[in-house]
């Protein structure tokens, strides 16, 4: 956005210089020169803005990178260090059900019971 504005100002600068060179009256040349001076000051201000924004973006990128690195390092350092004996003692039994399998089976049983209960209610079967 800022670069686009600066590009437009550069184009306007070229046009003003061209008009100054083609102007025949001294008064017109002076007016165009004043306009050119104002434009140059605006271009300098815009260049300063662009520089500040780029520096700010670079600073943000650096901080973001440092933050990610710190998070990664703090995560790595917060992992508990486990001994080989502990790891061997906690190895999973291959015949044992995987984590969550019991709860999946319970959920499946619950759904089947609800389906059965619903079909019994629809069939008007009563228990006595």
VMD Tcl script that builds the backbone (N, CA, C; Angstrom):
set m [mol new atoms 384]
animate dup $m
set s [atomselect $m all]
$s set {name element resname resid chain x y z} {
  {N N UNK 1 A 0.826 -1.192 0.000}
  {CA C UNK 1 A 0.000 0.000 0.000}
  {C C UNK 1 A 0.876 1.265 0.000}
  {N N UNK 2 A 1.808 1.313 0.953}
  {CA C UNK 2 A 2.694 2.477 1.011}
  {C C UNK 2 A 3.566 2.555 -0.238}
  {N N UNK 3 A 4.036 1.380 -0.678}
  {CA C UNK 3 A 4.873 1.350 -1.878}
  {C C UNK 3 A 4.085 1.807 -3.102}
  {N N UNK 4 A 2.801 1.445 -3.142}
  {CA C UNK 4 A 1.945 1.875 -4.256}
  {C C UNK 4 A 1.816 3.403 -4.268}
  {N N UNK 5 A 1.593 3.960 -3.076}
  {CA C UNK 5 A 1.483 5.424 -2.976}
  {C C UNK 5 A 2.785 6.087 -3.411}
  {N N UNK 6 A 3.906 5.514 -2.975}
  {CA C UNK 6 A 5.203 6.068 -3.346}
  {C C UNK 6 A 5.413 5.955 -4.864}
  {N N UNK 7 A 4.986 4.853 -5.436}
  {CA C UNK 7 A 5.088 4.673 -6.884}
  {C C UNK 7 A 4.279 5.722 -7.641}
  {N N UNK 8 A 3.085 6.007 -7.134}
  {CA C UNK 8 A 2.251 7.037 -7.760}
  {C C UNK 8 A 2.918 8.410 -7.652}
  {N N UNK 9 A 3.522 8.674 -6.506}
  {CA C UNK 9 A 4.226 9.949 -6.327}
  {C C UNK 9 A 5.403 10.052 -7.292}
  {N N UNK 10 A 6.104 8.959 -7.506}
  {CA C UNK 10 A 7.230 8.964 -8.455}
  {C C UNK 10 A 6.742 9.275 -9.864}
  {N N UNK 11 A 5.620 8.676 -10.216}
  {CA C UNK 11 A 5.031 8.953 -11.529}
  {C C UNK 11 A 4.657 10.434 -11.636}
  {N N UNK 12 A 4.015 10.966 -10.575}
  {CA C UNK 12 A 3.639 12.381 -10.565}
  {C C UNK 12 A 4.884 13.275 -10.670}
  {N N UNK 13 A 5.964 12.879 -10.016}
  {CA C UNK 13 A 7.218 13.628 -10.071}
  {C C UNK 13 A 7.724 13.706 -11.511}
  {N N UNK 14 A 7.724 12.568 -12.196}
  {CA C UNK 14 A 8.178 12.546 -13.588}
  {C C UNK 14 A 7.324 13.463 -14.461}
  {N N UNK 15 A 6.013 13.419 -14.218}
  {CA C UNK 15 A 5.102 14.259 -15.005}
  {C C UNK 15 A 5.360 15.746 -14.745}
  {N N UNK 16 A 5.571 16.108 -13.481}
  {CA C UNK 16 A 5.840 17.512 -13.156}
  {C C UNK 16 A 7.150 17.986 -13.790}
  {N N UNK 17 A 8.181 17.151 -13.759}
  {CA C UNK 17 A 9.459 17.518 -14.375}
  {C C UNK 17 A 9.262 17.714 -15.880}
  {N N UNK 18 A 8.502 16.829 -16.481}
  {CA C UNK 18 A 8.228 16.922 -17.917}
  {C C UNK 18 A 7.476 18.226 -18.237}
  {N N UNK 19 A 6.452 18.533 -17.412}
  {CA C UNK 19 A 5.688 19.768 -17.621}
  {C C UNK 19 A 6.566 21.005 -17.431}
  {N N UNK 20 A 7.483 20.960 -16.451}
  {CA C UNK 20 A 8.383 22.096 -16.227}
  {C C UNK 20 A 9.276 22.322 -17.446}
  {N N UNK 21 A 9.767 21.247 -18.008}
  {CA C UNK 21 A 10.651 21.356 -19.175}
  {C C UNK 21 A 9.903 21.869 -20.407}
  {N N UNK 22 A 8.620 21.571 -20.489}
  {CA C UNK 22 A 7.840 21.990 -21.646}
  {C C UNK 22 A 7.183 23.355 -21.466}
  {N N UNK 23 A 7.175 23.879 -20.230}
  {CA C UNK 23 A 6.518 25.160 -19.946}
  {C C UNK 23 A 7.280 26.303 -20.625}
  {N N UNK 24 A 6.488 27.243 -21.182}
  {CA C UNK 24 A 7.087 28.376 -21.880}
  {C C UNK 24 A 7.159 29.627 -21.008}
  {N N UNK 25 A 6.226 29.762 -20.082}
  {CA C UNK 25 A 6.239 30.977 -19.261}
  {C C UNK 25 A 7.000 30.716 -17.964}
  {N N UNK 26 A 7.651 31.749 -17.501}
  {CA C UNK 26 A 8.442 31.659 -16.275}
  {C C UNK 26 A 7.532 31.426 -15.066}
  {N N UNK 27 A 6.374 32.084 -15.071}
  {CA C UNK 27 A 5.417 31.950 -13.957}
  {C C UNK 27 A 4.956 30.497 -13.824}
  {N N UNK 28 A 4.640 29.837 -14.922}
  {CA C UNK 28 A 4.199 28.438 -14.915}
  {C C UNK 28 A 5.325 27.538 -14.412}
  {N N UNK 29 A 6.552 27.789 -14.848}
  {CA C UNK 29 A 7.690 26.997 -14.386}
  {C C UNK 29 A 7.871 27.117 -12.872}
  {N N UNK 30 A 7.717 28.330 -12.345}
  {CA C UNK 30 A 7.853 28.555 -10.901}
  {C C UNK 30 A 6.763 27.835 -10.125}
  {N N UNK 31 A 5.516 27.895 -10.626}
  {CA C UNK 31 A 4.401 27.195 -9.969}
  {C C UNK 31 A 4.647 25.683 -9.958}
  {N N UNK 32 A 5.107 25.157 -11.087}
  {CA C UNK 32 A 5.380 23.728 -11.175}
  {C C UNK 32 A 6.548 23.326 -10.265}
  {N N UNK 33 A 7.526 24.219 -10.136}
  {CA C UNK 33 A 8.661 23.941 -9.268}
  {C C UNK 33 A 8.231 23.900 -7.802}
  {N N UNK 34 A 7.329 24.790 -7.402}
  {CA C UNK 34 A 6.794 24.783 -6.031}
  {C C UNK 34 A 6.015 23.487 -5.781}
  {N N UNK 35 A 5.212 23.114 -6.754}
  {CA C UNK 35 A 4.439 21.880 -6.639}
  {C C UNK 35 A 5.388 20.678 -6.533}
  {N N UNK 36 A 6.473 20.732 -7.292}
  {CA C UNK 36 A 7.464 19.663 -7.262}
  {C C UNK 36 A 8.146 19.586 -5.898}
  {N N UNK 37 A 8.452 20.729 -5.297}
  {CA C UNK 37 A 9.069 20.754 -3.975}
  {C C UNK 37 A 8.151 20.121 -2.919}
  {N N UNK 38 A 6.853 20.460 -3.003}
  {CA C UNK 38 A 5.879 19.886 -2.065}
  {C C UNK 38 A 5.826 18.370 -2.244}
  {N N UNK 39 A 5.815 17.945 -3.489}
  {CA C UNK 39 A 5.756 16.518 -3.791}
  {C C UNK 39 A 7.012 15.797 -3.276}
  {N N UNK 40 A 8.167 16.404 -3.434}
  {CA C UNK 40 A 9.416 15.799 -2.956}
  {C C UNK 40 A 9.374 15.627 -1.439}
  {N N UNK 41 A 8.857 16.620 -0.724}
  {CA C UNK 41 A 8.746 16.509 0.741}
  {C C UNK 41 A 7.791 15.372 1.121}
  {N N UNK 42 A 6.688 15.257 0.381}
  {CA C UNK 42 A 5.743 14.157 0.636}
  {C C UNK 42 A 6.400 12.803 0.350}
  {N N UNK 43 A 7.204 12.748 -0.706}
  {CA C UNK 43 A 7.889 11.492 -1.049}
  {C C UNK 43 A 8.903 11.119 0.033}
  {N N UNK 44 A 9.607 12.104 0.570}
  {CA C UNK 44 A 10.566 11.846 1.643}
  {C C UNK 44 A 9.850 11.323 2.893}
  {N N UNK 45 A 8.706 11.934 3.207}
  {CA C UNK 45 A 7.926 11.484 4.365}
  {C C UNK 45 A 7.424 10.058 4.146}
  {N N UNK 46 A 6.986 9.770 2.929}
  {CA C UNK 46 A 6.493 8.430 2.606}
  {C C UNK 46 A 7.628 7.412 2.693}
  {N N UNK 47 A 8.821 7.786 2.234}
  {CA C UNK 47 A 9.986 6.901 2.318}
  {C C UNK 47 A 10.319 6.602 3.786}
  {N N UNK 48 A 10.210 7.620 4.651}
  {CA C UNK 48 A 10.430 7.405 6.082}
  {C C UNK 48 A 9.403 6.430 6.654}
  {N N UNK 49 A 8.136 6.604 6.249}
  {CA C UNK 49 A 7.082 5.695 6.699}
  {C C UNK 49 A 7.403 4.265 6.289}
  {N N UNK 50 A 7.782 4.090 5.045}
  {CA C UNK 50 A 8.093 2.747 4.532}
  {C C UNK 50 A 9.246 2.141 5.320}
  {N N UNK 51 A 10.261 2.923 5.601}
  {CA C UNK 51 A 11.413 2.439 6.362}
  {C C UNK 51 A 10.990 2.006 7.763}
  {N N UNK 52 A 10.173 2.826 8.421}
  {CA C UNK 52 A 9.714 2.495 9.770}
  {C C UNK 52 A 8.883 1.216 9.770}
  {N N UNK 53 A 7.995 1.074 8.788}
  {CA C UNK 53 A 7.155 -0.120 8.720}
  {C C UNK 53 A 8.009 -1.365 8.491}
  {N N UNK 54 A 8.987 -1.273 7.605}
  {CA C UNK 54 A 9.860 -2.426 7.340}
  {C C UNK 54 A 10.671 -2.804 8.583}
  {N N UNK 55 A 11.168 -1.807 9.304}
  {CA C UNK 55 A 11.908 -2.094 10.535}
  {C C UNK 55 A 10.997 -2.769 11.553}
  {N N UNK 56 A 9.783 -2.268 11.662}
  {CA C UNK 56 A 8.819 -2.841 12.603}
  {C C UNK 56 A 8.497 -4.286 12.218}
  {N N UNK 57 A 8.288 -4.529 10.928}
  {CA C UNK 57 A 8.005 -5.893 10.474}
  {C C UNK 57 A 9.179 -6.819 10.767}
  {N N UNK 58 A 10.387 -6.335 10.555}
  {CA C UNK 58 A 11.575 -7.144 10.839}
  {C C UNK 58 A 11.666 -7.461 12.332}
  {N N UNK 59 A 11.369 -6.468 13.161}
  {CA C UNK 59 A 11.395 -6.675 14.608}
  {C C UNK 59 A 10.345 -7.703 15.021}
  {N N UNK 60 A 9.150 -7.579 14.462}
  {CA C UNK 60 A 8.096 -8.543 14.782}
  {C C UNK 60 A 8.479 -9.951 14.353}
  {N N UNK 61 A 9.042 -10.078 13.167}
  {CA C UNK 61 A 9.456 -11.394 12.666}
  {C C UNK 61 A 10.518 -11.996 13.585}
  {N N UNK 62 A 11.451 -11.160 14.034}
  {CA C UNK 62 A 12.511 -11.628 14.927}
  {C C UNK 62 A 11.917 -12.079 16.264}
  {N N UNK 63 A 11.005 -11.288 16.811}
  {CA C UNK 63 A 10.372 -11.641 18.083}
  {C C UNK 63 A 9.553 -12.917 17.957}
  {N N UNK 64 A 8.849 -13.053 16.862}
  {CA C UNK 64 A 8.049 -14.255 16.639}
  {C C UNK 64 A 8.939 -15.486 16.567}
  {N N UNK 65 A 10.046 -15.357 15.867}
  {CA C UNK 65 A 10.988 -16.473 15.750}
  {C C UNK 65 A 11.558 -16.832 17.122}
  {N N UNK 66 A 11.949 -15.813 17.897}
  {CA C UNK 66 A 12.490 -16.054 19.236}
  {C C UNK 66 A 11.448 -16.700 20.140}
  {N N UNK 67 A 10.201 -16.262 20.039}
  {CA C UNK 67 A 9.130 -16.811 20.860}
  {C C UNK 67 A 8.906 -18.278 20.532}
  {N N UNK 68 A 8.872 -18.583 19.243}
  {CA C UNK 68 A 8.685 -19.986 18.851}
  {C C UNK 68 A 9.834 -20.841 19.350}
  {N N UNK 69 A 11.045 -20.321 19.252}
  {CA C UNK 69 A 12.218 -21.053 19.711}
  {C C UNK 69 A 12.155 -21.273 21.215}
  {N N UNK 70 A 11.760 -20.233 21.965}
  {CA C UNK 70 A 11.659 -20.355 23.422}
  {C C UNK 70 A 10.597 -21.379 23.801}
  {N N UNK 71 A 9.451 -21.345 23.103}
  {CA C UNK 71 A 8.389 -22.315 23.402}
  {C C UNK 71 A 8.871 -23.729 23.132}
  {N N UNK 72 A 9.568 -23.907 22.023}
  {CA C UNK 72 A 10.072 -25.234 21.678}
  {C C UNK 72 A 11.068 -25.696 22.733}
  {N N UNK 73 A 11.988 -24.802 23.105}
  {CA C UNK 73 A 12.993 -25.160 24.108}
  {C C UNK 73 A 12.362 -25.431 25.466}
  {N N UNK 74 A 11.371 -24.642 25.865}
  {CA C UNK 74 A 10.742 -24.858 27.167}
  {C C UNK 74 A 9.934 -26.146 27.158}
  {N N UNK 75 A 9.348 -26.497 26.013}
  {CA C UNK 75 A 8.618 -27.755 25.907}
  {C C UNK 75 A 9.591 -28.920 26.022}
  {N N UNK 76 A 10.716 -28.816 25.314}
  {CA C UNK 76 A 11.709 -29.883 25.347}
  {C C UNK 76 A 12.280 -30.039 26.754}
  {N N UNK 77 A 12.515 -28.931 27.442}
  {CA C UNK 77 A 13.113 -29.009 28.771}
  {C C UNK 77 A 12.089 -29.425 29.828}
  {N N UNK 78 A 10.802 -29.260 29.555}
  {CA C UNK 78 A 9.789 -29.633 30.539}
  {C C UNK 78 A 9.395 -31.100 30.440}
  {N N UNK 79 A 9.858 -31.803 29.413}
  {CA C UNK 79 A 9.565 -33.226 29.298}
  {C C UNK 79 A 10.301 -33.952 30.419}
  {N N UNK 80 A 9.599 -34.857 31.104}
  {CA C UNK 80 A 10.284 -35.587 32.167}
  {C C UNK 80 A 11.310 -36.556 31.568}
  {N N UNK 81 A 12.435 -36.658 32.236}
  {CA C UNK 81 A 13.469 -37.587 31.811}
  {C C UNK 81 A 13.176 -38.914 32.502}
  {N N UNK 82 A 13.025 -39.963 31.718}
  {CA C UNK 82 A 12.659 -41.256 32.277}
  {C C UNK 82 A 13.803 -42.238 32.089}
  {N N UNK 83 A 13.999 -43.030 33.101}
  {CA C UNK 83 A 15.081 -44.004 33.041}
  {C C UNK 83 A 14.694 -45.165 32.136}
  {N N UNK 84 A 15.696 -45.941 31.763}
  {CA C UNK 84 A 15.458 -47.105 30.904}
  {C C UNK 84 A 14.606 -48.119 31.654}
  {N N UNK 85 A 14.866 -48.298 32.960}
  {CA C UNK 85 A 14.074 -49.251 33.751}
  {C C UNK 85 A 12.603 -48.856 33.771}
  {N N UNK 86 A 12.338 -47.540 33.925}
  {CA C UNK 86 A 10.961 -47.059 33.933}
  {C C UNK 86 A 10.307 -47.327 32.585}
  {N N UNK 87 A 11.020 -47.071 31.528}
  {CA C UNK 87 A 10.476 -47.279 30.189}
  {C C UNK 87 A 10.186 -48.750 29.940}
  {N N UNK 88 A 11.074 -49.622 30.414}
  {CA C UNK 88 A 10.847 -51.052 30.235}
  {C C UNK 88 A 9.684 -51.533 31.081}
  {N N UNK 89 A 9.559 -50.990 32.296}
  {CA C UNK 89 A 8.486 -51.393 33.198}
  {C C UNK 89 A 7.125 -50.938 32.688}
  {N N UNK 90 A 7.095 -49.854 31.933}
  {CA C UNK 90 A 5.810 -49.330 31.465}
  {C C UNK 90 A 5.504 -49.706 30.030}
  {N N UNK 91 A 6.307 -50.607 29.442}
  {CA C UNK 91 A 6.024 -51.041 28.075}
  {C C UNK 91 A 4.651 -51.690 28.052}
  {N N UNK 92 A 3.960 -51.458 26.981}
  {CA C UNK 92 A 2.598 -51.979 26.862}
  {C C UNK 92 A 2.601 -53.462 26.542}
  {N N UNK 93 A 1.665 -54.147 27.125}
  {CA C UNK 93 A 1.448 -55.563 26.829}
  {C C UNK 93 A 0.764 -55.652 25.470}
  {N N UNK 94 A 1.316 -56.413 24.507}
  {CA C UNK 94 A 0.713 -56.469 23.179}
  {C C UNK 94 A -0.701 -57.047 23.192}
  {N N UNK 95 A -1.044 -57.841 24.203}
  {CA C UNK 95 A -2.385 -58.431 24.274}
  {C C UNK 95 A -3.398 -57.494 24.928}
  {N N UNK 96 A -2.895 -56.426 25.518}
  {CA C UNK 96 A -3.754 -55.471 26.216}
  {C C UNK 96 A -4.448 -54.552 25.214}
  {N N UNK 97 A -5.676 -54.145 25.532}
  {CA C UNK 97 A -6.447 -53.260 24.653}
  {C C UNK 97 A -5.780 -51.894 24.580}
  {N N UNK 98 A -5.926 -51.252 23.442}
  {CA C UNK 98 A -5.327 -49.932 23.258}
  {C C UNK 98 A -6.087 -48.895 24.088}
  {N N UNK 99 A -5.428 -47.773 24.404}
  {CA C UNK 99 A -6.108 -46.744 25.202}
  {C C UNK 99 A -7.360 -46.252 24.484}
  {N N UNK 100 A -8.425 -46.159 25.224}
  {CA C UNK 100 A -9.661 -45.666 24.643}
  {C C UNK 100 A -10.548 -46.760 24.064}
  {N N UNK 101 A -9.984 -47.958 23.904}
  {CA C UNK 101 A -10.790 -49.037 23.313}
  {C C UNK 101 A -11.931 -49.437 24.233}
  {N N UNK 102 A -11.673 -49.488 25.526}
  {CA C UNK 102 A -12.716 -49.844 26.493}
  {C C UNK 102 A -13.851 -48.825 26.451}
  {N N UNK 103 A -13.509 -47.556 26.395}
  {CA C UNK 103 A -14.556 -46.527 26.371}
  {C C UNK 103 A -15.316 -46.568 25.045}
  {N N UNK 104 A -14.626 -46.908 23.951}
  {CA C UNK 104 A -15.332 -47.040 22.666}
  {C C UNK 104 A -16.329 -48.191 22.710}
  {N N UNK 105 A -15.904 -49.302 23.342}
  {CA C UNK 105 A -16.809 -50.457 23.452}
  {C C UNK 105 A -18.001 -50.120 24.340}
  {N N UNK 106 A -17.747 -49.403 25.419}
  {CA C UNK 106 A -18.844 -49.005 26.313}
  {C C UNK 106 A -19.823 -48.085 25.586}
  {N N UNK 107 A -19.291 -47.165 24.814}
  {CA C UNK 107 A -20.135 -46.247 24.059}
  {C C UNK 107 A -20.957 -47.004 23.027}
  {N N UNK 108 A -20.333 -47.968 22.373}
  {CA C UNK 108 A -21.051 -48.771 21.377}
  {C C UNK 108 A -22.177 -49.557 22.048}
  {N N UNK 109 A -21.917 -50.149 23.212}
  {CA C UNK 109 A -22.931 -50.883 23.947}
  {C C UNK 109 A -24.080 -49.968 24.357}
  {N N UNK 110 A -23.757 -48.761 24.811}
  {CA C UNK 110 A -24.781 -47.798 25.197}
  {C C UNK 110 A -25.668 -47.455 24.009}
  {N N UNK 111 A -25.077 -47.210 22.863}
  {CA C UNK 111 A -25.861 -46.887 21.664}
  {C C UNK 111 A -26.755 -48.052 21.248}
  {N N UNK 112 A -26.223 -49.258 21.328}
  {CA C UNK 112 A -27.029 -50.430 20.970}
  {C C UNK 112 A -28.206 -50.591 21.920}
  {N N UNK 113 A -27.967 -50.339 23.204}
  {CA C UNK 113 A -29.050 -50.431 24.191}
  {C C UNK 113 A -30.109 -49.353 23.936}
  {N N UNK 114 A -29.681 -48.156 23.589}
  {CA C UNK 114 A -30.639 -47.096 23.298}
  {C C UNK 114 A -31.452 -47.427 22.048}
  {N N UNK 115 A -30.814 -48.016 21.062}
  {CA C UNK 115 A -31.517 -48.423 19.840}
  {C C UNK 115 A -32.545 -49.503 20.158}
  {N N UNK 116 A -32.141 -50.484 20.954}
  {CA C UNK 116 A -33.041 -51.557 21.348}
  {C C UNK 116 A -34.207 -51.012 22.156}
  {N N UNK 117 A -33.910 -50.122 23.091}
  {CA C UNK 117 A -34.941 -49.512 23.928}
  {C C UNK 117 A -35.932 -48.728 23.073}
  {N N UNK 118 A -35.416 -47.988 22.105}
  {CA C UNK 118 A -36.281 -47.217 21.218}
  {C C UNK 118 A -37.161 -48.112 20.368}
  {N N UNK 119 A -36.619 -49.204 19.870}
  {CA C UNK 119 A -37.430 -50.100 19.036}
  {C C UNK 119 A -38.487 -50.807 19.875}
  {N N UNK 120 A -38.173 -51.120 21.140}
  {CA C UNK 120 A -39.165 -51.744 22.015}
  {C C UNK 120 A -40.300 -50.764 22.311}
  {N N UNK 121 A -39.977 -49.507 22.511}
  {CA C UNK 121 A -41.018 -48.513 22.778}
  {C C UNK 121 A -41.911 -48.344 21.558}
  {N N UNK 122 A -41.332 -48.403 20.376}
  {CA C UNK 122 A -42.123 -48.253 19.161}
  {C C UNK 122 A -43.044 -49.442 18.945}
  {N N UNK 123 A -42.614 -50.602 19.384}
  {CA C UNK 123 A -43.406 -51.818 19.193}
  {C C UNK 123 A -44.430 -52.014 20.312}
  {N N UNK 124 A -44.507 -51.046 21.229}
  {CA C UNK 124 A -45.431 -51.103 22.356}
  {C C UNK 124 A -45.277 -52.385 23.182}
  {N N UNK 125 A -44.077 -52.799 23.385}
  {CA C UNK 125 A -43.827 -53.959 24.239}
  {C C UNK 125 A -43.646 -53.423 25.652}
  {N N UNK 126 A -44.369 -54.022 26.580}
  {CA C UNK 126 A -44.297 -53.570 27.977}
  {C C UNK 126 A -43.687 -54.656 28.825}
  {N N UNK 127 A -42.935 -54.221 29.792}
  {CA C UNK 127 A -42.343 -55.147 30.749}
  {C C UNK 127 A -43.210 -55.185 31.995}
  {N N UNK 128 A -43.452 -56.365 32.498}
  {CA C UNK 128 A -44.277 -56.472 33.709}
  {C C UNK 128 A -43.524 -57.090 34.830}
}
mol reanalyze $m
mol bondsrecalc $m
mol representation Tube
mol addrep $m
